[in-house]
Amino acid sequence: MRWVVSAVLLWSLAGCGYKATSHYVKSVVGESVSTEVYVSLHDPENSVIIKDAVDRAVISRFKSQLRDKNEAATHLAITISDIKFKPLKYDINGYVTAYQTDVFMQILRTTGNFSKTYLSRGSYDFGIRANAIISEKVRFEAIKNGAQKAIDSFLAQISSEPLVREKP
């Protein structure tokens, strides 16, 4: 009985044409990717955090290998446009107890002779104690998570490109 259920499930997934997002992304970016994050003179620490988050996303979500710029099929040049912290929740005394971090990125994708610019945003919500300030550790973690979500947003944008091209 298990075998029959497994076979029907496998057949239905294969028969419906399901393909993972990484399949579509790989068809757009190729087998290898290089990344470059432009350092902000106002906040250089965040650029390092975002570079690490981008590299992790390329490996885990794109299923591609990181290469040098001259060896990669695709090059991603990432500029952090803005980072904002906005209060979300207040306690009964009016102190902020939750914030939202928004990380805005501009990503220039160059594959061969083709270049395209994408705008991406990632949000991350986090709580703090009432009447407390945001520590550097919490701030960096929020920016890292926001950057990861911005990369996920970019991934969604490029994974839909092959589907648009397939439409008649």
KATAQUI-V372188 format. One record per pair of residues at least 12 apart in sequence whose ideal C-beta (glycine too) atoms are under 6 Angstrom apart, sorted by sequence separation. I is the first residue (numbers start at 1). J is the second residue. If there is no record, write none. Layout:
# KATAQUI-V372188
i = [I	I]
j = [J	J]
This chain:
# KATAQUI-V372188
i = [87	88	37	106	37	85	86	105	85	126	104	84	124	35	103	35	83	102	124	82	124	81	100	101	122	33	80	81	100	78	79	99	122	122	78	98	121	97	120	33	76	77	32	32	34	76	97	120	120	32	34	75	95	95	118	25	74	34	33	91	118	32	40	22	32	33	34	35	36	37	38	101	31	30	103	30	103	29	101	105	103	107	49	53	49	53	57	61	49	53	46	50	54	28	25	28	25	24	27	21	24]
j = [99	100	50	119	51	99	100	120	101	142	121	102	142	54	122	55	103	123	145	104	146	104	123	124	146	58	105	106	125	105	106	126	149	150	107	127	150	127	150	64	107	108	64	65	67	109	130	153	154	67	69	110	130	131	154	62	111	72	72	130	157	72	80	63	73	74	75	76	77	78	79	142	73	73	146	74	147	74	146	150	150	154	140	144	143	147	151	155	144	148	143	147	151	158	158	161	159	159	162	159	162]
